[in-house]
């Protein structure tokens, strides 16, 4: 047993009686590391969207084929969500997150040697397999390391990695493309994933096993209703994986995320092409102005997480503390529709930034839901993977639909109007379908 690790059933020292010692904040180091890994994953995921306007001639891709390529990542990513959550609940976030990062890093770098539609399609599908465990792993980390009244902000921190990665992919990849060619943008960003995998596997442990976490911090985490594995606290009963689908709340989580993802993945996939084709931006302008929506989403995401946790600390019902950011965020996200008819570039960027910002505002609450409704620690990652499966359904159909509508209409007005309307549907689902309480175990 490692020094400082607690034995089964042992109460952390300092939790009651004796002279109190300083409470460490290792939990914030953990979620920061997870956010960095998530950002790297989204850089690797989004760099194809940045590179497409500059490689389409090399690989002979028309708008419809571009839509297929951008969508193909989500085919395998969606299917792999289901087993990845199950594996994370059993093998843990340390092993699964590290393995995922090494995998996605290798297949991102391999895009540098793609020679046409078929090879690019295959590599994107392999990338989708590797990135599937990301968000369920993040949710598992939050459930293990954070008490309930810090969970929304912690979730907003790791979720901000998605926006940070998407935003950073624009300047990073455009600089690499401009200086060295598009192949190097994939080789360099793929290496980042492999290096992070090594660091995560070395650093991450559960609270009771981590040398840097004081007994006071462990007690603070567990006393705040963090979900601890059954071998440490045998009071919870897990649901079988297939039984999760019997609950209305689970379906609401899935369908709500389908709607949110329809907008989010426009920014991940088609946004750079929109700036070039619809707004006439050059490469340098895309790298500069394209980061604005991502910055807005990160800032608003932290604000939404902070507000949700503040409401919980002030005694507001957990359901209301989660639904306010969810519904307000989704309704605000529908403002993307007005960017379709904005007369100028500045107005369009502002509206897109506001829309993406409101979607970020909902992010912390979205990713708090799996831990909030899980009846057991062994259901958290499985619920997160089911929810994220809904996200990937949106990721599959949104790029395809945008590609078809752009090809049919010659512009982006119709796609933006349609996905703006979808977010309103998502707000209704979060408001009226889900119940924010542990799923009953019969």
C-alpha positions, 0 to 999 in steps of 0.5 A: 500500500502506498504511503498516505493511502487509506485502508478499506473502511478507514475514516480519513484522519482529520475528518473529526477530532484532533488538530485540523490540518491544511486541506489540499486542492489536488482535485483542481489539479486533476480537473485542470489536467483533464481539461488540458487533455480534452483541449488536445483531443479537440485540437486533434478533432477540429484540425481537419475542419481548419485544414479542409479549405486548403487540402480539398484540391490535393485530395479532390473533395467536393462539399458533399464528400467533405460533409461525409469526411467530417461526419465519419469521425462520429460514426465510430465515436458514437458506437464506441461511446457505449462500451467505453463507459462500461470499461471506464466504470470497471478499469477506471479513468486513469487507464482508459483516458491514457489509452485513448489519448495515445490512440487518438494521437497516433491516428491524428498524426497518420492523417499527414500521409492520407492520399485521398478520400478513402484513406482520410475516411478510414483514419477519421473513423479510427480517430473516432474510436480513440476519442470515445472515452474522453467525456465519460472519463472526465465525468468519472473524474468529477464524480470521484474528486468533487463534492456535489456543490463543486460539481457544476463548476468542475464540469464546466472546467473540463468542458471548457477544454472542448471549446478551448481545443476547438478555438486553439485549433484555428491559430495553431493549425493555421500557423502550422499550415502557413509555415510548413503545410497541412501535413505538419498540422496533423503530425504536430498535434498528434504528438501532443496527444501521445505526450499527454497520455504519458503524463496522465497515466503517471499523475492520476490517482483516486483521492484515497490513493493520491500522495498529494491529497491530504486526509482533510481533502479526502474527507471534504470530497467524500462528505460532500456526496462524491460517489466513491467506488463500492469497494470503499463505501458499500451502500449503493446499488448499481443498475445494470447497463441495459436497465438505464434505458428504461428511464425517461431522464436518461432518454432526455439526457440523450435527446437534449444532447443531440440538440446541443451537439447540432450547434456545437459541431457546426463550430467544430466542423464547418465553422472555418469553411463558413468564414472562408466561403460565406464571409470571405476571410483569408487564412490569417483572418480565420486564425484571428477571428475564429477564436472569438466564439470559443473564448466566449464559450469558455467564459460563459461556461465557467459562469454557468458552472459557478452559478449552478454551484452557487445555487446549490450552496444557497440551498436551491433545489438541485433540479432548479440549479441544473435546469436554469443553466440548461434551459437558458443556455439552449435558448441563447444558443438559438441566436445562431440563426440570426447570424445567417441574416447578419449583414456584416462580418462583425455582426455575424461573428458577434452573434456566433460568439453569443450563441456558442457562449450560451451553449457553454453556459449550459455545459457544466450542468450537462456534464453534472447530470450523470453524477447527479442521477447515477444511483451508484459510482458504477453507473456514472461513466455508463450514463455519461457515455449514453449522454455523449452518444446523443451528442454524437448522433448530432455530430453525425447528422449535423455535418452531413445535413449542413453539407447537403444544404450548402450544396443545394442552396449554395450558402449557409443561411438555411443550415444556420436557421435549421440548427438554431431551431433545433436548440429551442427543441433541446431547451424544451427537452431539458425543461420538461423531460429530465428529472435531476435526482438519482434513478430509482433502483427497484 
